[in-house]
Amino acid sequence: MSLEENKAVVRRYIKELWSDGKVDIANEIIAETFMFHGPIRDLEGIEAFKQFVTAIHSTFPDINFTVDDLFAEGDKAAVRWTMSGTHTNEFMGIAATGKRFEVPGTSIARFSGAKMGEIWLYWDRLGMLEQLK
């Protein structure tokens, strides 16, 4: 895959999968042996990841991601994004507050052929939790 093709997959990951909640596209852009490394938990496999995305959407139904920067080199792509949404269900032990939040984050994807094989996720959890108080 070219660097531009890898970046296009990452854009679909951010827009279609995360912002739009279209978990079925995971099968098109994520490898079966997918590994997700996040600050809350690590996940292994595409089905576990799809369940995670669905759970996040049930907590923040209007979640939205904006791509701020996107870079690619070799078999990796890095995206700096801004995430926003409204807290409507329990999250990390915090009951629904109905409050909106907006925080920055970064994802780094490693490609395995035409699909993402691994993602490392970093986001401002403390900033988010402060906004949800």
Contacts in CASP RR format, 6 or more apart in sequence:
PFRMAT RR
TARGET T0000
AUTHOR 0000-0000-0000
METHOD contacts of the structure
MODEL  1
MSLEENKAVVRRYIKELWSDGKVDIANEIIAETFMFHGPIRDLEGIEAFK
QFVTAIHSTFPDINFTVDDLFAEGDKAAVRWTMSGTHTNEFMGIAATGKR
FEVPGTSIARFSGAKMGEIWLYWDRLGMLEQLK
1 9 0 8 1.000
1 111 0 8 1.000
1 113 0 8 1.000
1 114 0 8 1.000
3 72 0 8 1.000
3 73 0 8 1.000
3 74 0 8 1.000
3 77 0 8 1.000
4 72 0 8 1.000
5 114 0 8 1.000
6 72 0 8 1.000
6 75 0 8 1.000
6 77 0 8 1.000
6 109 0 8 1.000
6 111 0 8 1.000
7 70 0 8 1.000
7 72 0 8 1.000
7 77 0 8 1.000
9 29 0 8 1.000
9 77 0 8 1.000
9 109 0 8 1.000
9 111 0 8 1.000
9 114 0 8 1.000
9 115 0 8 1.000
9 116 0 8 1.000
10 70 0 8 1.000
10 72 0 8 1.000
10 77 0 8 1.000
10 79 0 8 1.000
10 107 0 8 1.000
10 109 0 8 1.000
10 116 0 8 1.000
11 67 0 8 1.000
11 70 0 8 1.000
12 25 0 8 1.000
12 28 0 8 1.000
12 29 0 8 1.000
13 29 0 8 1.000
13 30 0 8 1.000
13 107 0 8 1.000
13 109 0 8 1.000
13 116 0 8 1.000
14 65 0 8 1.000
14 67 0 8 1.000
14 79 0 8 1.000
14 81 0 8 1.000
14 107 0 8 1.000
15 65 0 8 1.000
15 67 0 8 1.000
16 22 0 8 1.000
16 25 0 8 1.000
17 23 0 8 1.000
17 25 0 8 1.000
17 26 0 8 1.000
17 29 0 8 1.000
17 53 0 8 1.000
18 53 0 8 1.000
18 63 0 8 1.000
18 65 0 8 1.000
19 63 0 8 1.000
19 64 0 8 1.000
19 65 0 8 1.000
21 53 0 8 1.000
21 57 0 8 1.000
23 50 0 8 1.000
23 53 0 8 1.000
23 54 0 8 1.000
26 46 0 8 1.000
26 49 0 8 1.000
26 50 0 8 1.000
26 53 0 8 1.000
27 46 0 8 1.000
28 115 0 8 1.000
29 115 0 8 1.000
29 116 0 8 1.000
30 46 0 8 1.000
30 49 0 8 1.000
30 115 0 8 1.000
30 116 0 8 1.000
30 117 0 8 1.000
31 46 0 8 1.000
31 112 0 8 1.000
31 113 0 8 1.000
31 115 0 8 1.000
31 116 0 8 1.000
31 117 0 8 1.000
32 45 0 8 1.000
32 46 0 8 1.000
33 45 0 8 1.000
33 112 0 8 1.000
33 117 0 8 1.000
34 43 0 8 1.000
34 44 0 8 1.000
34 45 0 8 1.000
34 46 0 8 1.000
34 49 0 8 1.000
34 115 0 8 1.000
34 116 0 8 1.000
34 117 0 8 1.000
34 118 0 8 1.000
34 119 0 8 1.000
35 42 0 8 1.000
35 43 0 8 1.000
35 44 0 8 1.000
35 45 0 8 1.000
35 117 0 8 1.000
35 118 0 8 1.000
35 119 0 8 1.000
36 42 0 8 1.000
36 43 0 8 1.000
36 44 0 8 1.000
36 45 0 8 1.000
36 48 0 8 1.000
36 49 0 8 1.000
36 52 0 8 1.000
36 118 0 8 1.000
36 119 0 8 1.000
36 121 0 8 1.000
37 118 0 8 1.000
37 119 0 8 1.000
37 120 0 8 1.000
37 121 0 8 1.000
38 120 0 8 1.000
38 121 0 8 1.000
38 122 0 8 1.000
39 121 0 8 1.000
39 122 0 8 1.000
39 123 0 8 1.000
39 125 0 8 1.000
40 92 0 8 1.000
40 125 0 8 1.000
41 52 0 8 1.000
43 49 0 8 1.000
43 52 0 8 1.000
56 63 0 8 1.000
57 63 0 8 1.000
58 89 0 8 1.000
59 87 0 8 1.000
59 88 0 8 1.000
59 89 0 8 1.000
59 90 0 8 1.000
59 91 0 8 1.000
59 96 0 8 1.000
60 85 0 8 1.000
60 86 0 8 1.000
60 87 0 8 1.000
60 88 0 8 1.000
60 89 0 8 1.000
60 91 0 8 1.000
61 86 0 8 1.000
61 88 0 8 1.000
62 85 0 8 1.000
62 86 0 8 1.000
63 83 0 8 1.000
63 84 0 8 1.000
63 85 0 8 1.000
64 83 0 8 1.000
64 84 0 8 1.000
64 85 0 8 1.000
65 81 0 8 1.000
65 82 0 8 1.000
65 83 0 8 1.000
66 81 0 8 1.000
66 82 0 8 1.000
66 84 0 8 1.000
67 79 0 8 1.000
67 80 0 8 1.000
67 81 0 8 1.000
68 80 0 8 1.000
68 81 0 8 1.000
68 82 0 8 1.000
68 104 0 8 1.000
69 78 0 8 1.000
69 79 0 8 1.000
69 80 0 8 1.000
70 77 0 8 1.000
70 78 0 8 1.000
70 79 0 8 1.000
70 80 0 8 1.000
71 77 0 8 1.000
71 78 0 8 1.000
71 79 0 8 1.000
72 78 0 8 1.000
75 110 0 8 1.000
75 111 0 8 1.000
75 112 0 8 1.000
75 113 0 8 1.000
76 108 0 8 1.000
76 109 0 8 1.000
76 110 0 8 1.000
76 111 0 8 1.000
77 108 0 8 1.000
77 109 0 8 1.000
77 111 0 8 1.000
78 106 0 8 1.000
78 107 0 8 1.000
78 108 0 8 1.000
78 109 0 8 1.000
79 106 0 8 1.000
79 107 0 8 1.000
79 108 0 8 1.000
79 109 0 8 1.000
80 104 0 8 1.000
80 105 0 8 1.000
80 106 0 8 1.000
81 104 0 8 1.000
81 105 0 8 1.000
81 106 0 8 1.000
81 107 0 8 1.000
82 102 0 8 1.000
82 103 0 8 1.000
82 104 0 8 1.000
82 105 0 8 1.000
83 101 0 8 1.000
83 102 0 8 1.000
83 103 0 8 1.000
83 104 0 8 1.000
83 105 0 8 1.000
83 123 0 8 1.000
84 100 0 8 1.000
84 101 0 8 1.000
84 102 0 8 1.000
84 103 0 8 1.000
85 100 0 8 1.000
85 101 0 8 1.000
85 102 0 8 1.000
86 98 0 8 1.000
86 99 0 8 1.000
86 100 0 8 1.000
86 101 0 8 1.000
87 94 0 8 1.000
87 96 0 8 1.000
87 97 0 8 1.000
87 98 0 8 1.000
87 99 0 8 1.000
87 100 0 8 1.000
87 101 0 8 1.000
87 132 0 8 1.000
88 96 0 8 1.000
88 98 0 8 1.000
89 96 0 8 1.000
90 96 0 8 1.000
91 132 0 8 1.000
92 129 0 8 1.000
94 129 0 8 1.000
94 132 0 8 1.000
97 132 0 8 1.000
97 133 0 8 1.000
99 131 0 8 1.000
99 132 0 8 1.000
99 133 0 8 1.000
100 131 0 8 1.000
101 127 0 8 1.000
101 128 0 8 1.000
101 131 0 8 1.000
101 132 0 8 1.000
102 131 0 8 1.000
103 123 0 8 1.000
103 124 0 8 1.000
103 125 0 8 1.000
103 127 0 8 1.000
103 128 0 8 1.000
103 131 0 8 1.000
104 123 0 8 1.000
104 124 0 8 1.000
105 121 0 8 1.000
105 122 0 8 1.000
105 123 0 8 1.000
105 124 0 8 1.000
106 121 0 8 1.000
106 122 0 8 1.000
106 123 0 8 1.000
107 119 0 8 1.000
107 120 0 8 1.000
107 121 0 8 1.000
107 122 0 8 1.000
108 119 0 8 1.000
108 120 0 8 1.000
109 116 0 8 1.000
109 117 0 8 1.000
109 118 0 8 1.000
109 119 0 8 1.000
110 116 0 8 1.000
110 117 0 8 1.000
110 118 0 8 1.000
110 119 0 8 1.000
111 117 0 8 1.000
112 118 0 8 1.000
END
